Amino acid sequence: MSIDEIEFLIKNYGVKEIHFHDDSFLVDPERVNSICKGLIERKIIISWQVSQGVRVLGIKPGMLEMMQKSGMYRVGFPIETASLRTQKFIRKRINLDKALNIIGECNRLGIYTFANFIIGFPYETKEDIEQTSEFIFKSTPDFVKLLICQPLAGSDLYPIYIKEGLLKEDMLSSSGYEKTQYDTLNFTAKELNKMRIEITRKFQKIKLRQLLSINGFKRLILPKVNSIDKICYFFRLIWLSLKNLILRRAFFGV
């Protein structure tokens, strides 16, 4: 999408927000800089986010400030796992220290953050999952989505589940990322579902304590409510979060 197209949507259709559904948004830093500079130089008022999230390693010095100045208000990080052993298994290199620093920088700039994590890979141990959960607890994203690994047909995981005797029948259509029916070598599906609920609830409690503290309010809330629009968005988020929490507990137990 070009700057001209964004301006066209604003002027002709009253568009106020744009989502970039791009798994590789940061693969070309010059493209990102060009988008941000174009929005800033032409004084285009638009809120935007990268819905699919961005890789921590792709964020260069000064990039977050420019993105925020051009209207970016929310960013996600598909961290997936804090276990180095699991990182090697899924072939995904993640700098955990940089992830913590980037999330902290986003909080300072008033940018909302969300982070995705996955547990229940076929060879994961209790220690691997504890490493991920501890990282979730000590990091400070605004939202966390914790999912359970699924052996999708056609993926590299599918033949591994078959080889290990974890996929004895056809794919289970009722099994999902938030409530699995697949066992792993070390856990039953029931155990994985219970762990996901316990980790999620503990994160919610830790986050609530952070937000209710004076330091947490100054660090995590105040930078995000420094304008009328941001205040309105903040209270809308609270309402949507409460609504989503009620639905999740009704359907998934968390």
Residue pairs with C-beta under 8 A, 6 or more apart in sequence:
1 18
1 20
3 35
3 38
3 39
3 42
3 44
6 15
6 18
6 39
6 44
6 46
7 42
7 44
9 15
9 18
10 16
10 44
10 45
10 46
15 46
16 46
16 47
17 46
17 47
17 48
17 49
18 46
18 47
18 48
19 48
19 49
19 50
19 51
20 48
20 49
20 50
20 51
20 52
21 51
21 52
22 50
22 52
23 52
25 32
25 50
25 52
25 54
25 58
26 32
26 54
26 55
26 58
26 59
26 63
27 58
29 58
29 60
29 63
32 63
32 67
33 63
33 66
35 70
36 66
36 67
36 69
36 70
36 72
37 66
37 70
38 44
39 46
39 70
39 71
40 66
40 69
40 70
44 71
45 71
46 71
47 71
47 72
47 73
48 70
48 71
48 72
48 73
49 72
49 73
49 74
49 75
49 76
50 72
50 75
50 76
51 76
52 76
52 78
53 75
53 76
53 77
53 78
53 114
53 116
54 75
54 76
54 77
55 77
55 78
56 77
56 79
56 94
56 95
56 98
56 99
56 102
57 93
57 94
57 95
57 98
59 102
64 102
64 105
64 106
64 109
64 111
65 109
67 75
67 111
68 109
68 110
68 111
72 111
73 110
73 111
73 112
73 230
73 233
74 111
74 112
74 113
74 114
75 106
75 111
75 112
75 113
75 114
76 113
76 114
76 115
76 116
77 99
77 102
77 103
77 113
77 114
77 115
77 116
77 141
78 115
78 116
79 94
79 96
79 99
79 115
79 116
79 117
79 135
80 86
80 87
80 90
80 92
80 94
80 116
80 117
80 118
81 87
81 90
81 92
81 94
81 117
81 118
81 119
81 121
81 128
81 131
81 132
82 94
82 96
82 117
82 131
82 132
82 134
82 135
82 136
83 124
83 127
83 128
83 129
83 131
83 132
84 131
85 128
86 121
86 124
86 128
86 132
87 93
87 94
89 121
89 123
90 121
96 135
99 115
99 139
100 138
100 139
103 113
103 115
103 139
103 140
103 141
104 140
106 112
106 113
107 113
107 140
107 219
107 220
107 223
108 219
108 223
109 223
110 223
110 224
110 226
110 230
111 224
112 142
112 143
112 224
112 237
113 141
113 142
113 143
114 141
114 142
114 143
114 144
114 145
115 136
115 139
115 141
115 143
115 144
115 145
116 144
116 145
116 147
117 132
117 136
117 144
117 145
117 146
117 147
118 146
118 147
118 148
118 149
119 129
119 132
119 146
119 147
119 148
119 149
119 192
119 195
119 196
119 199
120 129
120 148
120 149
120 180
120 182
120 184
120 187
120 192
120 196
121 128
121 149
121 157
121 184
122 149
122 151
122 157
122 160
122 161
122 164
122 166
122 184
122 185
123 184
123 185
123 186
124 184
124 186
124 187
125 186
126 186
129 195
133 199
133 202
136 144
136 146
136 199
136 203
137 202
137 203
137 206
140 207
140 210
140 219
140 220
142 220
143 241
144 200
144 203
146 196
146 199
146 200
146 203
147 177
147 178
147 196
148 177
148 178
148 179
148 180
148 192
148 193
148 196
149 157
149 180
149 184
150 157
150 175
150 176
150 177
150 180
150 182
151 157
151 158
151 160
151 161
151 166
151 167
151 171
151 182
152 158
153 171
158 167
161 167
161 182
164 185
166 182
166 183
166 184
166 185
167 182
172 181
172 182
174 181
175 181
175 182
175 189
178 196
178 248
178 252
179 193
179 252
179 253
180 189
180 192
180 193
181 189
182 189
183 189
184 192
187 195
193 253
196 254
197 252
197 253
197 254
200 254
201 254
209 216
210 216
210 220
211 217
211 220
211 221
221 234
224 230
224 234
225 231
225 234
248 254
